[in-house]
Amino acid sequence: MLICPQCKFENPNSNKFCQSCGTSLTHKVCPECSTDDVPVNALRCHNCGTECGTVFWAIIAKETTAKALGVEEDVAEKGDEGDEGAIFSLSPLSASSQIALGSYLDSQERYQLLDALPAQTEAATITDVGVRVLDCQPYQISPIEAILASQQSDLLTPSVEASRIPHLAKLYTALQYQGQPGIPPIHNAWQQGNMQIVIIEDRSHWQLLLDLWQEETTSSLKILHWCYEMTQLWALLEPVGCRQSLLDLSNLRLDEDQTLALQRLYVESFNSGFVTESPEDAETETSAVPEQPLTIQALGRVWQALFRQSQRTQFGSVVQMLGDLEVGKVQTIAQLRSRLEEISIELEALPSATLPPIKEKNTAVPIILQSDEPEKSESKIDDMPTVVLAMQLSSLEDAGRTDVGRQRHHNEDYFGIETKIQKLESPKSRVMEGHGLYILCDGMGGHAGGEIASELGVNTLQQYFQEHWITNQLPTEDSIREAVFLANEAIYKLNQQDARSGVGRMGTTLVMLLIQDTQAAVAHVGDSRLYRLTRKRGLEQVTVDHEVGQREITRGVEASIAYARPDAYQLTQALGPRDKNSINPDVGFFEINEDTLLVLASDGLSDNDLIETHWQTHLEPLLSSGANLERGVTDLIDLANQHNGHDNITGIIVRAKVRPNLES
């Protein structure tokens, strides 16, 4: 089946347009020049030449068995019946596996080679091959995606469905369920004779860790954080036998937020205690080290190699830690993390003049150091106590849009955005101060009523905070509540002056977000919502609707009964219909300590769980700095028109990115 890229509707393979929204399933829009007739199977736009095809990384490996390697069966992963515990990526590719550049890896002609495979004379010494491939059928759901959608258990445990997945692919699927962004997500996999082919995210263009490690502007604290991230990945990879993935410097990459990530997984063998510093010296490094099981000494050698290749000077505490690692004084991941934390605290306590000669750089890496007790499980990273360094704002961006919808004749929604950014920069530091006020109102009261109330509510709130928001200080709860009461009073007075009564009295809902640097506050009345999205926590609804059904739930009524009432969605409070004694705005505060997407939504956007259903496709990509928020909010409005076009639709998206405050 074909999955529509716009609305995610499932279409028959023969469809040229989506049955639900009419989006083309054969052509796409170039992100650079907006040409709208680029074939979906094209690598580049025919108009501007921009690479806009869907590219993946393909791993082609030959299967061998545990017995052939001399590995005990309890060390090897047990495969399906008859495969004698298959392990992959450990035996040379045969000459018969050669596939020409431009040809397809599969009989369905979906994955086309973009890189040349090794020559036949070279193939005898290569254990497996990684190449870029173009997905010529990007809207076609892959078999492994279908399996993963229906299988929620650990795929390392054999089952009827899991038996269709090659064993190397199971390592990716098992780790993918743990939500670790450092592991590349798997897209497809299949067995082809004695070869297995695994298709994963292409990270070959991501920045090498070594490149940023050696920059003079990279701080010592950031390097310690990367070391700590390696210990996290080590604990994650150890149970599935993939710690070798951390030993190849060319496999250590950084995402756009400079968080450590792996380009791919490597399966361990007993001669994997080496560190490959570059592809050129991989063969000599491998043969120089005797076969032995992996220990955390290998991590120390990785760090030594990074310091050596980058020509950075190691400061005293790090030298001592690496020495203790090498001689076995540090033997567990818990002990190693404890040492890293001690060094970070030591660096933070030093005056800037005594730190290594480096400059700070504006980056968006959240530094989280976790303190572990030795007796705790080393693999349960999320259960460990955490010490979080202070964060500071690195960017604040926003976009808003309102739409009348498909059934209404006029728009009663209204929104306001006010953002101020101040940069303070010197040769030694760079600080960004951000101030943001985001207001969304969904009016009610009919034509010439609801739109007046919503606009008046926004304007009153904006004017209040222009006069009462103290510079560099988030307003207090009392101040925020006073502003909401003033907005209510302005609409209420207009109702009284016009002698409006009953349903003719105009009013509006309100959801308001205030941001000062990394501090945020939210206030709301009615059923307009605020959502928060982070990579670590996923999507969260911050506000709770002021409606009859929700009121009954708070009184102890079961949700199914509460929302079976005919008046379940009737508002329990709104701005304007009554005086201030009838409203009680909810006001809350939270801290932005990781990259965050905040979404203000009227009920035309949030109805029918639209955001909860589609956040992974329409919101999560917007966490990336390179994603266009204007385009993102437009796509979200278009999606709502397809599903919730019965009402006006309004959305505001705010992207706040942060970085460690290394001077705090």
C-alpha positions as CSV (number, residue, x, y, z in Angstrom):
1,M,0.0,0.0,0.0
2,L,1.0,3.6,-0.5
3,I,1.0,6.0,2.4
4,C,0.1,9.5,1.5
5,P,2.9,11.9,2.6
6,Q,0.4,14.6,3.4
7,C,-2.4,12.9,5.4
8,K,-1.0,9.4,5.9
9,F,-4.0,7.7,4.3
10,E,-3.4,4.2,3.1
11,N,-3.9,3.9,-0.7
12,P,-3.8,1.0,-3.1
13,N,-0.5,0.6,-5.0
14,S,-2.1,1.5,-8.3
15,N,-3.3,5.0,-7.1
16,K,-1.7,8.0,-8.6
17,F,-3.4,10.4,-6.2
18,C,-4.4,10.0,-2.6
19,Q,-8.1,8.9,-2.2
20,S,-8.4,11.1,0.9
21,C,-6.8,14.4,0.1
22,G,-5.8,14.3,-3.6
23,T,-2.1,14.6,-3.0
24,S,0.0,13.2,-5.9
25,L,1.6,9.8,-5.2
26,T,3.9,9.9,-8.2
27,H,5.3,13.5,-8.0
28,K,6.5,15.7,-5.2
29,V,7.5,19.3,-4.5
30,C,11.2,20.4,-4.6
31,P,12.0,21.9,-1.2
32,E,14.5,24.3,-2.8
33,C,12.7,25.8,-5.8
34,S,9.1,24.5,-5.1
35,T,8.8,22.8,-8.5
36,D,5.8,20.5,-8.0
37,D,6.4,17.9,-10.7
38,V,9.5,16.1,-9.5
39,P,9.1,12.3,-9.8
40,V,9.2,10.6,-6.4
41,N,11.9,8.2,-7.7
42,A,14.2,11.0,-8.8
43,L,17.4,11.7,-6.9
44,R,17.6,15.4,-8.0
45,C,15.1,18.1,-9.0
46,H,15.1,18.5,-12.8
47,N,14.7,22.3,-12.4
48,C,17.4,23.3,-9.8
49,G,19.5,20.2,-9.4
50,T,18.9,20.0,-5.6
51,E,19.1,16.4,-4.2
52,C,15.6,15.8,-2.9
53,G,15.3,12.0,-3.3
54,T,14.7,9.7,-0.4
55,V,18.1,8.2,0.4
56,F,19.0,5.4,2.8
57,W,22.1,3.5,3.9
58,A,22.2,-0.1,2.9
59,I,24.3,-2.7,4.7
60,I,25.0,-5.8,2.7
61,A,26.5,-8.6,4.7
62,K,27.2,-12.3,4.3
63,E,25.8,-14.8,6.9
64,T,28.0,-17.2,8.8
65,T,27.4,-19.3,11.9
66,A,28.6,-19.3,15.4
67,K,30.3,-22.7,15.0
68,A,32.3,-21.5,12.0
69,L,33.7,-18.7,14.1
70,G,34.5,-20.8,17.1
71,V,32.0,-18.9,19.2
72,E,30.0,-20.6,21.9
73,E,26.3,-20.8,21.2
74,D,25.4,-18.9,24.4
75,V,27.5,-16.0,23.1
76,A,25.9,-15.9,19.7
77,E,22.3,-14.8,19.2
78,K,20.0,-17.8,18.8
79,G,18.3,-17.6,15.4
80,D,15.4,-19.5,14.0
81,E,15.3,-23.2,13.9
82,G,18.0,-24.6,11.6
83,D,20.3,-21.5,11.4
84,E,22.6,-22.6,14.3
85,G,22.7,-19.2,15.9
86,A,23.5,-16.9,13.0
87,I,25.9,-14.0,13.3
88,F,26.5,-11.5,10.5
89,S,29.1,-9.0,9.3
90,L,32.0,-11.4,10.2
91,S,32.9,-13.2,7.0
92,P,34.1,-11.9,3.7
93,L,31.6,-11.0,0.9
94,S,32.0,-13.3,-2.1
95,A,32.7,-12.1,-5.5
96,S,29.3,-13.3,-6.6
97,S,27.7,-10.6,-4.4
98,Q,28.9,-7.8,-6.8
99,I,26.1,-5.4,-7.9
100,A,26.7,-2.8,-10.5
101,L,26.3,1.0,-9.8
102,G,22.8,2.1,-10.7
103,S,21.3,-1.3,-10.4
104,Y,18.8,-2.4,-7.8
105,L,19.4,-4.3,-4.6
106,D,16.0,-6.0,-4.7
107,S,13.8,-7.7,-7.3
108,Q,11.1,-5.1,-6.8
109,E,13.5,-2.5,-8.1
110,R,13.0,-0.2,-5.2
111,Y,16.5,0.4,-3.8
112,Q,18.9,1.7,-6.4
113,L,22.7,1.9,-5.7
114,L,24.2,5.4,-5.5
115,D,27.7,4.2,-4.6
116,A,30.0,1.7,-6.3
117,L,30.6,-1.6,-4.4
118,P,34.2,-2.7,-3.9
119,A,36.0,-4.2,-6.8
120,Q,36.1,-8.0,-7.0
121,T,39.7,-8.1,-6.0
122,E,39.0,-6.1,-2.8
123,A,35.8,-8.0,-1.8
124,A,37.7,-11.0,-0.4
125,T,39.0,-8.9,2.5
126,I,35.8,-7.0,3.3
127,T,33.4,-8.3,6.0
128,D,30.4,-6.3,4.8
129,V,29.6,-3.3,2.7
130,G,27.7,0.0,3.4
131,V,26.4,2.1,0.5
132,R,23.9,4.8,-0.2
133,V,20.7,3.8,-2.0
134,L,17.8,5.7,-3.5
135,D,14.3,4.6,-2.5
136,C,12.4,4.7,-5.8
137,Q,9.1,3.8,-4.0
138,P,9.3,6.1,-1.0
139,Y,5.5,6.1,-0.3
140,Q,5.4,2.3,-0.2
141,I,5.3,0.9,3.3
142,S,8.0,-1.7,3.8
143,P,7.4,-5.2,5.2
144,I,9.5,-4.5,8.2
145,E,7.6,-1.2,8.9
146,A,4.4,-3.2,8.8
147,I,5.8,-5.8,11.2
148,L,7.1,-3.1,13.6
149,A,3.7,-1.4,13.6
150,S,2.0,-4.5,14.8
151,Q,4.7,-6.1,16.9
152,Q,5.3,-4.4,20.2
153,S,7.4,-7.1,21.9
154,D,11.2,-7.5,21.9
155,L,12.1,-8.7,18.4
156,L,15.2,-10.5,19.7
157,T,12.7,-13.1,21.0
158,P,11.8,-15.4,18.0
159,S,8.2,-15.3,16.9
160,V,6.2,-16.0,13.8
161,E,6.5,-12.4,12.6
162,A,10.0,-11.8,13.9
163,S,11.2,-14.9,12.0
164,R,10.8,-12.9,8.8
165,I,13.4,-10.4,9.9
166,P,17.1,-11.1,9.3
167,H,19.0,-11.4,12.6
168,L,21.2,-8.3,12.1
169,A,18.0,-6.3,11.6
170,K,16.6,-7.6,14.9
171,L,19.4,-5.7,16.7
172,Y,18.2,-2.4,15.2
173,T,14.5,-3.1,15.9
174,A,15.3,-4.1,19.5
175,L,17.3,-1.0,20.2
176,Q,14.8,1.2,18.3
177,Y,12.1,0.3,20.9
178,Q,14.3,1.8,23.6
179,G,14.0,5.3,22.0
180,Q,17.8,6.0,21.8
181,P,18.3,8.5,19.0
182,G,22.0,7.5,18.8
183,I,20.9,4.3,17.0
184,P,19.9,4.8,13.3
185,P,16.3,3.8,12.8
186,I,15.7,0.8,10.5
187,H,13.6,1.1,7.3
188,N,13.7,-2.3,5.7
189,A,15.5,-5.6,5.7
190,W,15.5,-8.9,4.0
191,Q,17.4,-12.2,3.4
192,Q,18.7,-12.8,-0.1
193,G,20.3,-16.2,-0.4
194,N,23.1,-16.3,2.1
195,M,23.2,-12.5,2.2
196,Q,21.3,-10.2,4.5
197,I,20.5,-6.6,3.5
198,V,19.5,-4.0,6.0
199,I,18.2,-0.5,5.1
200,I,18.7,2.2,7.7
201,E,18.8,6.0,8.0
202,D,21.6,7.5,6.0
203,R,24.0,9.3,8.4
204,S,27.0,9.3,6.1
205,H,26.8,13.0,5.7
206,W,26.5,13.7,9.4
207,Q,29.5,15.5,11.1
208,L,32.3,13.3,12.4
209,L,32.8,13.5,16.2
210,L,36.5,13.8,15.5
211,D,36.1,17.0,13.4
212,L,34.3,18.9,16.2
213,W,36.5,17.3,19.0
214,Q,39.6,18.9,17.4
215,E,38.1,22.4,17.0
216,E,39.6,24.9,19.5
217,T,36.2,26.4,20.1
218,T,34.9,23.1,21.5
219,S,34.8,23.2,25.3
220,S,36.3,20.6,27.7
221,L,32.9,20.2,29.3
222,K,31.4,19.3,25.9
223,I,34.0,16.7,25.4
224,L,33.2,15.2,28.8
225,H,29.6,15.1,27.8
226,W,30.4,13.1,24.6
227,C,32.4,10.7,26.7
228,Y,29.4,10.3,29.0
229,E,27.1,9.7,26.0
230,M,29.5,6.9,24.9
231,T,29.1,5.3,28.3
232,Q,25.3,5.4,27.8
233,L,25.6,3.8,24.4
234,W,28.0,1.2,25.7
235,A,25.5,0.1,28.3
236,L,22.8,0.0,25.7
237,L,24.9,-2.0,23.2
238,E,26.4,-4.5,25.6
239,P,23.3,-6.8,26.0
240,V,23.0,-7.1,22.2
241,G,26.7,-7.5,21.5
242,C,27.3,-4.4,19.5
243,R,29.8,-2.4,21.6
244,Q,32.2,-2.6,18.7
245,S,30.1,0.1,17.1
246,L,31.8,2.6,19.4
247,L,35.3,1.6,18.5
248,D,35.5,2.9,14.9
249,L,36.1,6.7,14.9
250,S,34.5,7.0,11.5
251,N,31.3,5.5,12.9
252,L,31.0,8.2,15.6
253,R,28.8,11.0,14.3
254,L,27.0,14.1,15.6
255,D,23.4,15.1,14.8
256,E,22.4,18.7,14.2
257,D,22.3,19.4,17.9
258,Q,25.8,17.9,18.3
259,T,24.5,14.9,20.2
260,L,26.5,11.7,19.7
261,A,25.1,9.2,17.3
262,L,26.2,6.0,15.5
263,Q,26.3,5.7,11.7
264,R,25.5,2.0,11.9
265,L,25.9,-1.0,14.2
266,Y,28.8,-3.5,14.2
267,V,28.5,-6.9,15.7
268,E,31.2,-7.9,18.2
269,S,33.7,-10.7,17.7
270,F,36.5,-11.7,20.1
271,N,39.1,-9.7,18.1
272,S,37.2,-6.5,18.5
273,G,39.2,-4.8,21.2
274,F,40.8,-2.5,18.7
275,V,40.1,1.1,17.9
276,T,39.9,2.0,14.2
277,E,41.1,5.5,13.8
278,S,40.5,5.8,10.1
279,P,39.4,3.6,7.2
280,E,43.0,3.5,5.9
281,D,44.5,2.0,9.0
282,A,41.7,-0.4,9.9
283,E,43.5,-3.5,8.7
284,T,46.7,-2.8,10.5
285,E,45.0,-2.0,13.7
286,T,43.0,-5.2,13.6
287,S,45.9,-7.5,13.1
288,A,48.0,-5.8,15.8
289,V,45.7,-6.7,18.8
290,P,45.4,-10.2,20.2
291,E,41.9,-11.7,20.4
292,Q,40.2,-10.9,23.7
293,P,36.7,-10.1,25.0
294,L,35.7,-6.4,25.1
295,T,36.1,-4.4,28.4
296,I,35.6,-0.8,29.1
297,Q,39.3,-0.3,28.6
298,A,38.3,-0.1,24.9
299,L,36.4,3.1,25.6
300,G,39.5,4.6,27.2
301,R,41.4,3.7,24.0
302,V,38.7,5.4,21.9
303,W,39.1,8.6,23.9
304,Q,42.9,8.4,23.7
305,A,42.6,8.0,19.9
306,L,40.3,11.1,19.7
307,F,42.8,13.2,21.8
308,R,45.7,11.9,19.7
309,Q,44.1,12.5,16.3
310,S,42.7,15.9,17.3
311,Q,46.1,16.9,18.9
312,R,44.2,18.3,21.9
313,T,46.0,18.6,25.2
314,Q,44.6,16.3,27.9
315,F,44.2,18.1,31.2
316,G,45.4,16.4,34.4
317,S,42.1,14.7,35.6
318,V,41.5,13.2,32.2
319,V,45.0,11.8,32.0
320,Q,44.6,10.2,35.4
321,M,41.2,8.7,34.5
322,L,42.5,7.3,31.2
323,G,45.5,5.8,33.1
324,D,43.3,4.2,35.7
325,L,41.1,2.8,33.0
326,E,44.1,1.2,31.2
327,V,45.5,-0.5,34.3
328,G,42.1,-1.7,35.5
329,K,41.4,0.6,38.5
330,V,38.2,1.6,36.8
331,Q,36.3,-1.6,35.9
332,T,32.6,-0.7,35.6
333,I,30.5,1.8,33.6
334,A,29.1,3.1,36.9
335,Q,32.6,3.9,38.2
336,L,33.5,5.5,34.9
337,R,30.5,7.7,34.9
338,S,31.3,8.7,38.5
339,R,34.8,9.8,37.4
340,L,33.4,11.8,34.5
341,E,31.0,13.6,36.8
342,E,33.8,14.4,39.3
343,I,35.9,15.9,36.5
344,S,32.9,18.0,35.2
345,I,32.3,19.4,38.7
346,E,36.0,20.1,39.0
347,L,36.0,22.0,35.7
348,E,32.9,24.0,36.6
349,A,34.5,25.1,39.8
350,L,37.7,26.4,38.2
351,P,38.0,30.1,37.3
352,S,37.9,30.7,33.5
353,A,41.6,31.7,33.6
354,T,42.7,28.2,34.8
355,L,40.6,26.2,32.2
356,P,42.3,24.8,29.1
357,P,42.9,27.5,26.4
358,I,39.6,27.2,24.5
359,K,36.7,29.4,23.6
360,E,33.0,28.8,24.0
361,K,30.9,28.1,21.0
362,N,27.2,28.6,20.5
363,T,25.9,25.0,20.4
364,A,22.7,23.3,21.4
365,V,23.9,20.3,23.3
366,P,22.0,19.5,26.5
367,I,24.6,18.3,29.0
368,I,23.2,15.7,31.3
369,L,25.5,14.0,33.8
370,Q,24.1,11.0,35.7
371,S,25.4,9.8,39.0
372,D,25.3,6.0,39.4
373,E,25.8,3.8,42.4
374,P,27.9,0.7,41.6
375,E,25.2,-1.7,42.6
376,K,22.7,-0.3,40.1
377,S,22.0,-1.9,36.8
378,E,24.3,-0.3,34.2
379,S,21.8,-0.8,31.4
380,K,18.9,1.0,33.1
381,I,20.1,4.5,32.2
382,D,16.8,6.3,32.7
383,D,16.4,5.0,36.2
384,M,19.6,6.7,37.4
385,P,19.6,10.1,39.3
386,T,20.5,13.0,37.1
387,V,22.4,16.2,37.6
388,V,21.5,18.7,34.8
389,L,23.7,21.7,34.0
390,A,22.0,25.0,33.7
391,M,20.7,25.7,30.1
392,Q,20.5,28.9,28.2
393,L,18.4,29.8,25.1
394,S,20.2,29.4,21.8
395,S,17.2,30.2,19.5
396,L,13.6,31.1,19.6
397,E,11.4,30.9,16.5
398,D,7.7,30.9,15.8
399,A,5.0,30.8,13.2
400,G,1.2,31.2,13.4
401,R,-1.7,30.8,11.0
402,T,-5.5,30.8,11.1
403,D,-8.0,29.4,8.6
404,V,-11.8,29.7,8.3
405,G,-12.1,26.0,7.7
406,R,-14.4,24.3,5.2
407,Q,-17.8,24.8,6.7
408,R,-17.8,28.2,8.4
409,H,-18.4,31.5,6.5
410,H,-16.3,33.7,8.8
411,N,-13.4,33.2,11.2
412,E,-13.9,33.8,14.9
413,D,-10.4,32.8,15.8
414,Y,-7.6,35.3,16.4
415,F,-4.0,35.1,17.5
416,G,-1.1,37.4,18.4
417,I,2.7,36.8,18.4
418,E,5.2,39.1,20.0
419,T,8.9,38.0,20.1
420,K,11.9,40.0,21.1
421,I,15.5,38.6,20.8
422,Q,18.5,40.3,22.3
423,K,22.1,39.0,21.7
424,L,24.9,39.8,24.0
425,E,28.2,38.8,22.5
426,S,31.8,39.2,23.4
427,P,35.1,37.4,22.5
428,K,34.6,35.2,25.6
429,S,30.9,34.5,25.6
430,R,27.6,34.7,23.7
431,V,24.3,35.0,25.4
432,M,20.8,35.2,23.9
433,E,17.9,36.7,25.8
434,G,14.5,35.7,24.5
435,H,11.1,37.2,25.3
436,G,8.0,35.7,23.7
437,L,4.2,36.3,24.1
438,Y,1.9,34.0,22.2
439,I,-1.9,34.3,22.5
440,L,-4.6,32.4,20.8
441,C,-8.4,33.0,21.2
442,D,-11.3,31.1,19.8
443,G,-14.3,33.4,19.7
444,M,-18.0,32.6,20.1
445,G,-21.2,34.5,19.8
446,G,-22.0,34.5,16.1
447,H,-21.0,36.8,13.3
448,A,-19.7,40.2,14.5
449,G,-19.5,38.7,18.0
450,G,-17.0,35.9,18.3
451,E,-14.4,37.6,16.1
452,I,-14.8,40.8,18.1
453,A,-14.3,39.0,21.4
454,S,-11.2,37.1,20.2
455,E,-9.5,40.1,18.8
456,L,-10.3,42.2,21.8
457,G,-9.0,39.5,24.1
458,V,-5.7,39.3,22.2
459,N,-5.2,43.1,22.0
460,T,-6.0,43.7,25.7
461,L,-3.5,41.0,26.8
462,Q,-0.8,42.4,24.5
463,Q,-1.2,45.9,25.7
464,Y,-1.1,44.8,29.3
465,F,2.2,43.0,29.0
466,Q,3.7,45.8,26.9
467,E,3.2,47.9,30.0
468,H,3.8,45.4,32.9
469,W,6.4,42.9,31.7
470,I,9.6,43.7,33.6
471,T,12.6,43.3,31.4
472,N,14.4,39.9,31.7
473,Q,11.8,38.6,34.2
474,L,8.9,36.3,33.6
475,P,5.6,37.8,34.9
476,T,4.3,36.4,38.2
477,E,1.2,34.3,38.5
478,D,-0.7,37.3,40.0
479,S,0.3,39.5,37.1
480,I,-0.8,36.9,34.5
481,R,-4.1,36.3,36.3
482,E,-4.7,40.1,36.4
483,A,-4.1,40.3,32.7
484,V,-6.7,37.6,32.0
485,F,-9.2,39.3,34.2
486,L,-8.7,42.6,32.4
487,A,-9.3,40.8,29.0
488,N,-12.5,39.3,30.5
489,E,-13.6,42.7,31.8
490,A,-13.1,44.3,28.4
491,I,-15.3,41.8,26.6
492,Y,-17.9,41.7,29.4
493,K,-18.3,45.5,29.3
494,L,-18.9,45.4,25.6
495,N,-21.6,42.8,26.1
496,Q,-23.2,45.0,28.7
497,Q,-23.0,48.1,26.5
498,D,-24.7,46.3,23.6
499,A,-27.3,44.7,25.9
500,R,-26.4,41.3,24.6
501,S,-28.1,38.4,26.2
502,G,-28.2,34.6,26.1
503,V,-26.4,33.0,23.2
504,G,-25.9,36.5,21.8
505,R,-23.4,37.3,24.4
506,M,-20.0,37.1,22.8
507,G,-17.0,35.4,24.4
508,T,-13.8,33.6,23.7
509,T,-11.5,30.9,24.8
510,L,-7.9,31.7,25.6
511,V,-4.5,29.9,25.6
512,M,-1.5,32.1,26.3
513,L,2.2,31.2,26.4
514,L,4.9,33.5,27.9
515,I,8.6,32.8,27.5
516,Q,11.5,34.5,29.1
517,D,14.8,32.8,28.2
518,T,14.4,29.2,29.4
519,Q,11.4,29.9,31.7
520,A,7.8,29.6,30.5
521,A,4.3,30.2,31.7
522,V,0.9,29.2,30.3
523,A,-2.5,30.5,31.1
524,H,-5.8,29.2,29.6
525,V,-9.6,29.5,29.8
526,G,-11.8,27.2,27.8
527,D,-10.8,24.4,25.4
528,S,-7.9,25.9,23.4
529,R,-4.8,24.0,24.2
530,L,-1.1,24.1,24.6
531,Y,1.0,21.0,23.6
532,R,4.7,20.4,24.4
533,L,6.9,18.2,22.3
534,T,10.5,17.1,23.1
535,R,12.6,14.3,21.8
536,K,13.0,12.7,25.2
537,R,9.4,13.0,26.5
538,G,7.4,12.9,23.2
539,L,4.1,14.8,23.0
540,E,2.4,16.1,26.1
541,Q,-0.9,18.1,26.5
542,V,0.0,20.8,29.0
543,T,-3.5,22.3,29.5
544,V,-6.7,20.6,30.6
545,D,-9.9,21.7,28.8
546,H,-12.5,23.6,30.8
547,E,-15.6,21.7,29.6
548,V,-18.3,19.6,31.3
549,G,-16.9,16.2,30.5
550,Q,-13.5,17.1,32.0
551,R,-15.2,18.6,35.0
552,E,-17.0,15.3,35.6
553,I,-13.8,13.4,35.4
554,T,-12.2,15.5,38.0
555,R,-15.2,14.7,40.2
556,G,-14.4,11.0,39.9
557,V,-16.7,10.0,37.0
558,E,-15.2,7.6,34.5
559,A,-14.2,9.2,31.2
560,S,-16.5,7.0,29.1
561,I,-19.5,8.1,31.2
562,A,-18.5,11.7,31.5
563,Y,-18.2,12.1,27.7
564,A,-21.4,10.2,27.1
565,R,-23.3,13.3,28.3
566,P,-25.0,15.4,25.6
567,D,-23.3,18.5,27.1
568,A,-19.9,16.9,27.6
569,Y,-18.1,19.4,25.3
570,Q,-19.9,22.5,26.6
571,L,-17.5,25.0,28.0
572,T,-17.5,25.6,31.8
573,Q,-15.8,28.9,31.5
574,A,-14.8,31.5,28.8
575,L,-13.7,35.1,28.7
576,G,-16.5,37.7,28.4
577,P,-20.0,36.3,28.9
578,R,-19.9,36.9,32.7
579,D,-17.9,39.0,35.1
580,K,-14.5,38.0,36.6
581,N,-16.1,36.1,39.5
582,S,-17.2,33.4,37.0
583,I,-13.7,32.6,35.6
584,N,-10.7,30.9,37.2
585,P,-7.9,30.8,34.7
586,D,-5.4,28.0,35.0
587,V,-1.8,29.3,35.3
588,G,1.3,27.1,35.3
589,F,5.0,27.4,35.0
590,F,7.7,25.1,33.5
591,E,11.3,25.2,32.4
592,I,12.7,24.7,28.9
593,N,15.7,22.5,29.6
594,E,15.9,20.7,26.3
595,D,15.0,21.5,22.7
596,T,11.2,22.0,22.7
597,L,8.3,22.5,20.3
598,L,5.3,24.3,21.8
599,V,2.0,24.3,19.9
600,L,-1.0,26.5,20.7
601,A,-4.2,25.1,19.1
602,S,-7.8,26.0,18.8
603,D,-10.3,23.1,19.0
604,G,-10.5,23.1,15.2
605,L,-7.0,21.9,15.2
606,S,-7.0,19.6,18.2
607,D,-10.5,17.9,17.7
608,N,-10.6,14.2,17.1
609,D,-7.1,13.7,18.6
610,L,-5.6,15.0,15.4
611,I,-2.4,16.3,17.0
612,E,-2.1,13.1,19.2
613,T,-2.5,11.0,16.0
614,H,-0.2,12.9,13.6
615,W,2.5,14.5,15.8
616,Q,5.2,12.1,14.7
617,T,4.8,13.1,11.1
618,H,3.8,16.7,11.3
619,L,5.4,18.0,14.5
620,E,8.5,15.9,15.4
621,P,10.4,16.9,12.2
622,L,9.9,20.6,13.2
623,L,12.3,20.1,16.2
624,S,15.1,20.2,13.6
625,S,16.7,23.6,13.2
626,G,16.5,23.2,9.4
627,A,12.8,22.7,9.3
628,N,10.7,25.6,8.2
629,L,8.1,26.5,10.8
630,E,5.9,28.5,8.4
631,R,5.7,25.5,6.1
632,G,5.1,23.3,9.2
633,V,2.1,25.3,10.5
634,T,0.6,25.5,7.0
635,D,0.9,21.7,6.7
636,L,-0.7,21.3,10.1
637,I,-3.7,23.6,9.1
638,D,-4.1,21.7,5.8
639,L,-4.2,18.4,7.7
640,A,-6.8,19.8,10.1
641,N,-8.9,20.9,7.1
642,Q,-9.0,17.4,5.8
643,H,-10.1,15.9,9.2
644,N,-11.6,18.8,11.2
645,G,-12.8,21.3,8.6
646,H,-16.1,21.8,10.5
647,D,-14.6,24.6,12.5
648,N,-12.1,27.5,12.3
649,I,-8.5,26.3,12.6
650,T,-5.7,28.2,14.3
651,G,-2.2,27.1,15.3
652,I,0.9,28.7,16.7
653,I,4.2,26.8,16.7
654,V,7.1,27.9,18.9
655,R,10.5,26.3,18.6
656,A,12.9,26.9,21.5
657,K,16.3,25.4,21.3
658,V,18.8,25.5,24.2
659,R,22.4,24.8,25.0
660,P,24.5,24.3,28.2
661,N,25.3,27.5,30.1
662,L,28.9,26.6,30.6
663,E,29.6,29.9,32.4
664,S,26.9,29.3,35.1
